Amino acid sequence: MHELSIAQNIAKIVHQEYLKGNFQSDIQVVHFSAGRMNAIIPESLLLNFNIVKRNYNEMKQAELIIAEKEIIIKCNVCLREYVIQEPVFYCQNCGSSNISILQGKEMYVEDFEL
C-alpha cells in the first residue's frame, strides 16, 4: 500500500510550499497528478490523505483532487503514438516492442488553492 507514503509526501510538499508563501488562509484544495503507470488506487490515496492532512493545521479541511494521466507510448520504428489502457508495450501498428513512454510515469503536486 504505497498510497500512504504518497499521501504523506503530498502533505509534506504542500506544507513546505505553504510555509514559503507565508499565507494566512487555510488550504482548501490540493491538485495532484499521477500517471497510470504508478498504479495508484485513487480511493486509497484519498483515504490516506484525509488521515495525513489532520497533522497540518492549514490543511485540515483540504480536498485532494487527483488527475490521472493516461499512458501514452510512441513507436520508435513507425513513429506512431498511442494511448494504452493495459500495460502491453508494443506498437499496435507495426508490432514492434521498440517503444518510448511519453506520458504515464509522472507524479507531482500541481498546486493548491486557499
C-alpha positions as CSV (number, residue, x, y, z in Angstrom):
1,M,0.0,0.0,0.0
2,H,2.2,2.8,-1.3
3,E,-0.7,5.3,-1.2
4,L,0.1,6.1,2.5
5,S,3.7,7.2,1.7
6,I,2.4,9.2,-1.3
7,A,-0.2,10.9,0.8
8,Q,2.5,11.8,3.4
9,N,4.7,13.2,0.6
10,I,1.9,15.3,-0.8
11,A,1.1,16.8,2.6
12,K,4.8,17.5,3.3
13,I,5.3,19.2,-0.1
14,V,2.2,21.3,0.2
15,H,3.1,22.2,3.8
16,Q,6.6,23.3,2.8
17,E,5.2,25.4,-0.1
18,Y,2.6,26.9,2.2
19,L,5.2,28.0,4.7
20,K,7.4,29.5,2.0
21,G,4.4,31.6,0.8
22,N,3.7,32.9,4.3
23,F,-0.1,32.5,3.6
24,Q,-2.7,33.4,6.2
25,S,-5.7,31.4,4.7
26,D,-6.1,27.7,5.1
27,I,-5.7,25.3,2.1
28,Q,-9.0,24.3,0.5
29,V,-7.9,22.2,-2.4
30,V,-4.8,20.3,-3.4
31,H,-4.4,19.3,-7.1
32,F,-2.3,16.2,-7.6
33,S,-1.3,14.5,-10.9
34,A,-0.3,10.8,-11.3
35,G,0.4,8.7,-14.3
36,R,-1.3,5.4,-14.5
37,M,2.0,3.5,-14.5
38,N,2.3,4.4,-10.8
39,A,-0.6,2.0,-10.1
40,I,-2.2,4.4,-7.6
41,I,-5.6,3.5,-6.3
42,P,-7.4,6.9,-6.1
43,E,-9.8,5.9,-3.4
44,S,-6.9,4.6,-1.2
45,L,-4.9,7.8,-1.8
46,L,-7.9,9.9,-0.9
47,L,-8.5,7.9,2.3
48,N,-4.8,8.2,3.3
49,F,-4.6,11.9,2.5
50,N,-7.7,12.6,4.7
51,I,-5.9,10.9,7.6
52,V,-2.5,12.5,7.0
53,K,-3.8,16.0,6.5
54,R,-5.0,16.1,10.1
55,N,-1.4,16.6,11.1
56,Y,-1.3,20.0,9.4
57,N,-3.4,22.9,10.7
58,E,-3.6,24.7,7.4
59,M,-4.7,21.5,5.6
60,K,-7.4,20.1,7.9
61,Q,-10.2,21.0,5.5
62,A,-8.4,20.4,2.3
63,E,-9.8,18.3,-0.5
64,L,-7.4,16.3,-2.7
65,I,-8.2,16.3,-6.4
66,I,-6.4,13.6,-8.4
67,A,-5.8,13.9,-12.1
68,E,-4.9,10.5,-13.6
69,K,-2.6,10.8,-16.7
70,E,-3.1,8.2,-19.4
71,I,-0.2,6.1,-20.6
72,I,1.0,7.3,-24.0
73,I,3.6,5.4,-25.9
74,K,5.4,6.2,-29.2
75,C,6.8,3.5,-31.5
76,N,10.4,4.2,-32.3
77,V,10.1,2.2,-35.6
78,C,6.9,3.6,-37.3
79,L,6.7,6.8,-35.1
80,R,3.0,6.4,-34.2
81,E,1.7,7.4,-30.8
82,Y,-0.9,5.6,-28.8
83,V,-2.8,5.8,-25.5
84,I,-2.8,2.4,-24.0
85,Q,-5.2,1.1,-21.4
86,E,-3.4,-2.1,-20.4
87,P,0.4,-2.4,-19.7
88,V,1.1,-4.1,-23.1
89,F,4.0,-2.2,-24.5
90,Y,4.1,-2.8,-28.2
91,C,3.1,-0.8,-31.3
92,Q,-0.4,-1.5,-32.4
93,N,0.5,-0.6,-36.0
94,C,3.8,-2.5,-36.7
95,G,4.0,-4.8,-33.6
96,S,7.4,-3.5,-32.6
97,S,8.3,-3.5,-28.9
98,N,10.8,-0.7,-29.5
99,I,8.7,2.0,-27.9
100,S,9.1,5.1,-25.7
101,I,6.8,6.0,-22.9
102,L,5.8,9.7,-23.4
103,Q,3.4,10.0,-20.5
104,G,2.1,7.9,-17.6
105,K,5.1,7.8,-15.2
106,E,4.7,11.3,-13.7
107,M,3.6,12.1,-10.2
108,Y,3.5,15.6,-8.8
109,V,1.6,18.2,-6.8
110,E,0.3,20.7,-9.4
111,D,-0.8,23.4,-7.0
112,F,-3.1,24.2,-4.1
113,E,-5.9,26.6,-3.5
114,L,-6.5,28.8,-0.4
